[in-house]
Amino acid sequence: QVQLVESGGGLVQPGGSLRLSCVASGLRFSIYAMNWYRQPPGKERELVAGISASGGGTSYADSIKGRFTISRDNPKNTVYLQMNGLKPEDTAVYYCNARKTWYPDVWGQGTQVTVSS
């Protein structure tokens, strides 16, 4: 059974930090590019960050560049999103995504991040 399970979300004050984790099972993790998306309340889902299968390449949305860092640990089948300097506008449900050409996308169930004082 192919599965992505996110964790690490929660309530944090502005300026605070969180680290999201996504553990994959049932797929060959090391050949998939991994992405973090988020969906703010009442808005469309948007791509936040991506990392190549080897981990050698990363990309970020302009809105989070310099504050968030994506990384992966292939032996642990895990991708991370370190979020620093959190702002209220970062409030969203964050989703993990596994993507490989010619294969169906795989999505996690999401984890809620709320930034509020």
Secondary structure, DSSP 8 states (H G I E B T S, - for coil): --EEEEE--EEE-TT--EEEEEEEESS-GGGSEEEEEEE-TTS--EEEEEE-TTS--EEE-TTTTTTEEEEEEGGGTEEEEEE-S--GGG-EEEEEEEE-TTS--EE---EEEEE--
